[in-house]
Amino acid sequence: MFETLIILFIILWALGLVTSYTLGGFIHVLLVLALILLVLRLAQGKRV
């Protein structure tokens, strides 16, 4: 689930940069959320 959220946030962030429509910095918040989720995922490790 984390991977899906990370990918979704990064795609939305990139789309916001391409279209120059940032909603007052909301797109950058998505990037920060994606990075936080990525760090959490790496810290937790792979669970079977």
Summary of the structure (lengths in Angstrom):
residues: 48
radius of gyration: 12.0
end to end distance: 13.5
largest distance: 40.3
contacts: 109
relative contact order: 0.20
helix: 77%
strand: 0%
